[in-house]
Amino acid sequence: ASSYRERVQTLIKEVKDILNTLLENVETSVSHNDLLQLLWVVDIVERVGVDRYFQAEKIAILENVYKYWTEKGSENPIGDLNTTALGFRVLRLNGYDVSPDVFQIFKDANGRFYYPESTHQDAQLRSMLNLYRASELSFQGDQKIMKEAEIFASQYLEKAVKESLKLNKKSQLLVEVEYVLKYPWKCRVPWCEARKSIEIYSLDDSWMMINQEFKMPGIKILELATLDFNILQAQHQKELKFISSWWNASEVKQLDFFKHRHVEYFFWWVSGLFEPDFSISRIEVTKLSILITLFDDIYDTYGTMEELKPFTAALVKWDKNIVRSLPEYMKASFDFAQQTLEEIAIKAEKKHGSRVHKFMQKYWESFILSNLKEAQWIATNHTPSFDEYLNNGVISVAAPIVTLHALILLDTFLPEDLLRQINKIETLVSICCRLLDDSRDYQ
């Protein structure tokens, strides 16, 4: 409803005003509490999924915090474990160069972590929670201290959870602890975590307390996050209805040899591209994912080599005459591919011009030929070398073609050289996907 959207805009302005006031206070004089409050706000808006509204303010906050950041935890305003762990996590997540050596100050003479001295049990528990969350962001080269932090913090947190079960007492903070222990950071989906965080923070207002002082931004941030989530969820539901109608009208729905996964694939893309601006990308790449699954099963299990060779030629040349003599399921699949890719191309062309066609064709052709090669290996009982298998597998796993189509459906300007190259991170993701997928199949 328009009234909800108007309220969202009002809340965004109010929270921005509060953040700018906080920043002005820090610029005149800085204290430990000021830095803690700034970090706390950034952490909260990120976890409830509304940080996109405050990018300028977030950058200004992180720059201010980073000015006072050193590796000697006791020699700067960020002196306690809770603030240090929270600061480390927030800064590292946002690309700042921070060393885990900052945690050395919280070890005893024997090199072991010790519990922070605090008369308030919740404050101690929150310090351990933030240390555990920080330990999840381990890079190569700092695993030792991060692993020590993880073990130390997890033991404390697990004990706290067990004691709460005995007392039949569960605060908002303990619910958060249970969630973080159950689901490692690398397994948490941002959009799902936003919903879970909203649920957890709605239990009570203890998370809004910093040194027993009530902070107004928390109330407004939570209201904003709740409204924003509901508005976006309604949009996602509308998109899923559209995809379901599109799928039900497609001829290939009648084919029973491949899994029908349109809902699952839409969830995948909502997980990574949940913002309202990415609606077209979500819908069209969900279609592409369905298409890829269909062709993966045709080449892997259903088609014969006698059928696959002319089928491949037809798909590369887009020559419908070639498929006239092929089985009905191949005719239907050819038509489905042509129609789906044309629908995507029309939308991509509106954003980036006709130049997208050559890239779409190149990636499509590479994907189809890589699948044919794997089908030939199976048909001839050929065992490729590991390098041969991996070089082909990073293409057949479909990460490159999916990434390209997701990019060309965004509004962001894409330079020609970017579209020409597969960057290193995409290659590494493709390798991981290929090895994970084939390992599961082998088992």
C-alpha positions in Angstrom: 0.0 0.0 0.0 1.1 3.5 -0.7 0.8 4.5 3.0 3.4 1.8 3.9 5.8 3.1 1.3 5.3 6.7 2.5 6.1 5.5 6.1 9.2 3.8 4.8 10.4 7.0 3.2 9.7 8.9 6.4 11.6 6.4 8.5 14.6 6.4 6.1 14.8 10.2 6.5 14.5 10.1 10.3 17.2 7.4 10.7 19.5 9.3 8.3 19.0 12.4 10.5 19.9 10.5 13.6 23.0 8.9 11.9 24.2 12.3 10.7 23.8 13.7 14.2 25.8 10.9 15.6 28.5 11.5 13.0 28.6 15.2 13.9 29.1 14.3 17.6 32.0 12.0 16.8 33.7 14.6 14.7 33.8 17.0 17.6 34.8 14.5 20.3 35.2 10.8 20.3 34.6 8.3 23.1 34.3 4.6 23.4 30.5 4.8 23.6 30.3 6.9 20.4 32.3 4.3 18.4 30.3 1.4 19.9 27.1 3.1 19.0 28.2 3.8 15.4 29.3 0.2 14.9 26.1 -1.1 16.5 24.0 0.9 14.0 25.9 -0.3 11.0 25.7 -3.9 12.2 21.9 -3.7 12.8 21.0 -2.1 9.5 23.1 -4.7 7.7 21.6 -7.7 9.5 17.9 -6.6 9.1 18.5 -5.9 5.4 18.0 -2.1 5.1 21.7 -0.9 4.8 21.1 -0.1 1.1 19.2 3.0 2.2 22.2 4.3 4.2 25.2 3.7 2.1 26.6 7.2 2.3 26.1 7.3 6.1 27.5 3.8 6.5 30.7 4.7 4.6 31.1 7.9 6.7 30.7 5.9 9.9 33.2 3.2 8.9 35.7 5.8 7.9 35.4 7.5 11.3 35.8 4.2 13.1 38.7 3.1 11.0 40.6 6.3 11.9 40.8 5.1 15.5 41.5 1.5 14.7 44.9 0.0 15.6 46.1 -3.5 16.3 46.7 -2.5 20.0 43.3 -2.9 21.4 44.0 -1.3 24.8 45.7 1.8 23.3 42.7 3.3 21.4 39.1 4.2 22.1 38.0 0.7 20.9 39.3 -0.9 24.1 36.8 -3.6 25.2 36.3 -7.1 23.7 32.7 -6.4 22.6 33.5 -3.3 20.7 36.7 -4.7 19.3 35.0 -7.9 18.0 32.0 -6.0 16.6 34.4 -3.5 14.9 36.6 -6.2 13.5 33.6 -8.0 12.0 31.9 -4.9 10.5 35.1 -3.4 9.1 36.2 -6.7 7.5 32.8 -7.4 6.0 33.0 -4.0 4.4 36.4 -4.5 2.8 38.6 -2.7 5.4 42.1 -4.2 6.1 41.9 -5.3 9.7 44.2 -7.7 11.4 43.1 -10.3 14.0 46.1 -9.3 16.1 43.8 -6.8 17.6 42.5 -9.7 19.7 45.9 -10.5 21.2 45.3 -8.0 24.0 42.5 -10.2 25.3 44.8 -13.2 25.9 46.6 -13.9 29.2 50.3 -14.5 29.8 49.9 -18.1 28.6 48.4 -17.0 25.3 44.9 -18.1 26.1 41.7 -16.0 25.7 40.2 -15.0 29.0 36.6 -14.0 29.9 36.1 -10.2 30.0 35.5 -8.8 33.4 32.0 -7.6 33.7 29.4 -7.5 36.4 26.6 -7.8 33.9 26.0 -11.3 32.5 24.3 -10.1 29.3 27.3 -7.8 28.5 29.6 -10.7 28.9 27.4 -12.9 26.7 27.2 -10.2 24.0 31.0 -9.9 24.0 31.3 -13.7 23.5 28.7 -13.6 20.8 30.5 -10.8 18.9 33.8 -12.6 19.3 32.3 -15.8 17.8 30.7 -13.9 14.9 34.1 -12.2 14.3 35.9 -15.6 14.3 33.7 -16.7 11.4 35.5 -14.2 9.1 38.8 -16.0 8.9 41.2 -15.4 6.0 44.2 -17.4 4.9 47.1 -16.6 7.2 45.1 -15.7 10.3 43.3 -19.1 10.9 45.2 -19.9 14.2 44.0 -16.9 16.3 40.6 -17.0 14.7 40.2 -20.7 15.4 41.3 -20.1 19.0 38.7 -17.3 19.3 36.0 -19.6 17.8 36.7 -22.4 20.2 36.8 -20.1 23.2 33.7 -18.2 22.4 31.6 -21.2 21.3 32.3 -23.1 24.5 31.1 -20.1 26.5 28.0 -19.7 24.3 27.1 -23.3 24.4 27.3 -23.4 28.1 25.1 -20.3 28.4 22.5 -22.0 26.2 22.5 -25.2 28.3 22.1 -23.2 31.5 19.2 -21.3 30.0 17.4 -24.5 29.1 17.7 -25.7 32.7 16.1 -22.5 33.9 13.5 -22.5 31.1 14.6 -18.9 30.4 15.3 -17.6 27.0 16.0 -13.9 26.3 16.3 -12.3 22.9 20.0 -12.5 23.3 20.0 -16.2 23.9 17.7 -16.8 20.9 20.3 -14.9 18.8 23.1 -17.0 20.3 21.2 -20.3 19.4 20.7 -19.1 15.9 24.3 -18.1 15.3 25.6 -21.4 16.7 23.2 -23.4 14.6 23.8 -21.7 11.3 27.4 -20.7 10.4 27.8 -17.3 8.7 28.9 -18.9 5.4 25.6 -20.8 5.3 23.3 -17.9 6.1 21.4 -16.3 3.2 21.2 -12.5 3.6 17.5 -12.2 2.9 16.6 -15.1 5.2 18.8 -13.7 7.9 17.1 -10.3 7.6 13.8 -12.0 8.3 15.2 -14.0 11.2 16.9 -10.9 12.7 13.7 -9.0 12.6 12.0 -11.9 14.4 14.7 -12.0 17.0 14.9 -8.3 17.6 11.1 -8.1 18.0 11.2 -10.4 21.1 12.4 -7.6 23.4 14.3 -4.3 23.4 17.5 -5.5 25.2 19.4 -5.3 21.9 18.8 -1.5 21.9 20.6 -1.0 25.2 24.2 0.3 25.1 25.6 0.7 28.6 22.0 0.7 29.9 21.1 3.8 27.8 18.1 3.4 25.5 18.8 4.3 21.9 16.0 5.6 19.7 17.4 4.5 16.3 16.7 0.9 17.2 12.9 1.4 17.3 12.9 3.2 13.9 15.3 0.7 12.3 13.2 -2.2 13.3 9.9 -0.6 12.1 11.6 0.3 8.8 13.0 -3.3 8.4 9.6 -4.9 9.1 7.8 -2.7 6.6 10.6 -3.0 4.0 10.6 -6.8 4.3 6.8 -7.0 3.9 6.8 -4.8 0.9 9.6 -6.7 -0.8 8.0 -10.1 0.1 4.8 -9.0 -1.6 6.8 -8.1 -4.7 8.6 -11.4 -4.6 5.3 -13.3 -4.3 4.0 -11.4 -7.3 7.1 -12.3 -9.3 6.8 -16.0 -8.3 3.1 -16.0 -9.5 4.3 -14.7 -12.9 7.0 -17.3 -13.2 4.6 -20.1 -12.2 2.1 -18.9 -14.9 4.9 -18.8 -17.4 6.0 -22.3 -16.5 2.6 -23.7 -16.6 2.1 -22.4 -20.1 5.3 -23.8 -21.4 5.3 -26.9 -23.5 8.3 -28.5 -21.8 6.3 -28.8 -18.5 4.9 -32.0 -20.0 8.4 -33.6 -20.1 8.8 -35.9 -17.2 12.5 -36.7 -17.4 13.9 -33.6 -15.7 13.1 -32.0 -12.3 10.6 -29.1 -12.3 12.4 -26.6 -10.0 11.1 -23.1 -10.9 10.2 -22.3 -7.2 13.6 -23.5 -6.0 15.4 -21.4 -8.6 13.4 -18.3 -7.9 14.4 -18.7 -4.2 18.0 -18.9 -5.2 17.9 -15.6 -7.0 15.8 -13.9 -4.4 18.5 -14.9 -1.9 21.2 -13.1 -3.8 19.3 -10.4 -5.5 16.4 -9.5 -3.2 16.3 -5.7 -3.8 13.4 -4.3 -5.7 15.6 -2.9 -8.5 16.6 -6.5 -9.5 13.2 -7.8 -10.4 13.8 -8.3 -14.1 17.1 -10.1 -13.3 15.4 -12.4 -10.8 12.6 -13.4 -13.2 14.7 -13.9 -16.3 17.6 -15.7 -14.7 15.1 -18.0 -13.0 13.9 -18.9 -16.5 17.4 -19.4 -17.7 18.1 -21.7 -14.7 15.1 -23.9 -15.7 16.4 -24.0 -19.3 19.9 -25.1 -18.1 18.4 -27.9 -16.0 16.5 -29.2 -18.9 19.5 -29.3 -21.2 21.8 -30.7 -18.5 19.4 -33.7 -18.2 19.1 -34.1 -21.9 22.8 -34.3 -22.4 23.6 -36.2 -19.2 21.0 -38.9 -19.2 18.2 -38.8 -21.8 19.6 -38.1 -25.2 21.6 -40.5 -27.4 24.7 -39.5 -29.3 22.9 -40.0 -32.6 20.3 -37.4 -31.4 22.7 -35.1 -29.5 25.0 -34.3 -32.4 22.4 -32.8 -34.7 20.6 -31.3 -31.7 23.8 -29.5 -30.8 24.2 -28.2 -34.3 20.7 -26.9 -34.3 21.2 -25.1 -31.0 24.5 -23.5 -32.1 23.1 -22.4 -35.5 19.5 -21.8 -34.3 18.4 -23.8 -37.3 15.0 -25.3 -36.8 15.2 -27.4 -39.9 17.8 -29.6 -38.3 15.4 -30.6 -35.4 12.5 -31.6 -37.7 13.8 -35.2 -37.8 14.6 -35.4 -34.1 12.3 -36.7 -31.3 9.4 -34.5 -30.1 11.0 -33.8 -26.7 14.0 -32.2 -28.6 11.7 -30.2 -30.8 9.9 -28.9 -27.7 13.2 -28.2 -25.9 14.6 -26.3 -29.0 11.5 -24.1 -29.2 11.6 -23.5 -25.4 15.3 -22.5 -25.5 14.8 -20.1 -28.5 11.7 -18.5 -27.0 13.3 -18.1 -23.5 16.6 -16.7 -24.7 14.7 -14.3 -27.0 12.7 -13.0 -24.1 15.9 -12.4 -22.1 17.6 -10.8 -25.1 14.8 -8.3 -25.6 15.0 -7.1 -21.9 18.8 -7.1 -21.9 18.9 -5.1 -25.2 16.8 -2.4 -23.7 19.4 -1.9 -21.0 22.7 -2.4 -22.8 22.0 -2.3 -26.5 22.3 -4.9 -29.3 25.9 -5.6 -28.3 24.6 -8.1 -25.7 23.6 -10.6 -28.4 27.1 -11.6 -29.3 27.9 -12.3 -25.7 24.7 -14.3 -25.1 25.4 -16.4 -28.2 29.1 -17.0 -27.2 28.2 -18.2 -23.7 25.3 -20.3 -24.9 27.4 -22.0 -27.6 30.2 -22.7 -25.0 27.6 -24.2 -22.6 26.1 -26.4 -25.2 29.4 -27.7 -26.6 30.7 -28.4 -23.1 27.7 -30.5 -22.4 28.1 -32.4 -25.7 31.8 -33.1 -24.8 30.7 -34.7 -21.5 28.1 -36.7 -23.3 30.8 -38.0 -25.7 33.0 -39.0 -22.7 30.2 -41.0 -21.2 29.2 -42.6 -24.6 32.8 -43.7 -25.3 33.8 -44.6 -21.7 36.5 -41.9 -21.9 38.1 -40.9 -18.7 39.5 -37.3 -19.1 42.5 -36.0 -17.3 41.7 -33.9 -14.3 42.7 -30.7 -16.1 40.6 -31.7 -19.1 37.7 -32.5 -16.9 38.0 -29.2 -15.0 38.5 -26.9 -18.0 35.3 -28.3 -19.5 33.5 -28.5 -16.2 33.8 -24.8 -15.3 31.7 -24.1 -18.4 29.2 -27.0 -18.3 28.4 -26.2 -14.7 26.7 -23.1 -16.1 28.1 -20.5 -13.7 29.6 -18.4 -16.5 26.4 -18.2 -18.6 24.2 -17.6 -15.5 26.5 -14.8 -14.3 26.6 -13.1 -17.7 22.8 -13.1 -18.0 22.4 -11.8 -14.4 24.8 -8.9 -15.3 23.2 -7.9 -18.6 19.8 -7.6 -16.9 21.0 -5.1 -14.4 20.9 -1.3 -14.9 24.6 -0.9 -14.1 26.7 0.1 -17.1 28.9 -2.7 -18.3 32.1 -1.9 -20.2 32.9 -4.0 -23.2 36.1 -5.4 -21.7 34.2 -6.6 -18.6 31.7 -8.6 -20.8 34.6 -10.1 -22.7 36.4 -11.7 -19.7 35.6 -14.3 -17.2 37.2 -13.0 -14.0 39.0 -15.1 -11.5 36.3 -15.1 -8.8 33.8 -16.4 -11.4 36.2 -19.2 -12.4 36.8 -20.2 -8.7 33.0 -20.2 -8.1 32.6 -22.4 -11.2 35.3 -24.8 -10.0 33.6 -25.1 -6.5 30.2 -25.7 -8.1 31.5 -28.3 -10.5 33.4 -30.2 -7.8 30.6 -30.1 -5.3 28.0 -31.2 -7.9 30.1 -34.1 -9.2 31.2 -35.2 -5.7 27.5 -35.5 -4.7 26.7 -37.4 -7.8 29.6 -39.8 -7.3 28.7 -40.5 -3.7 
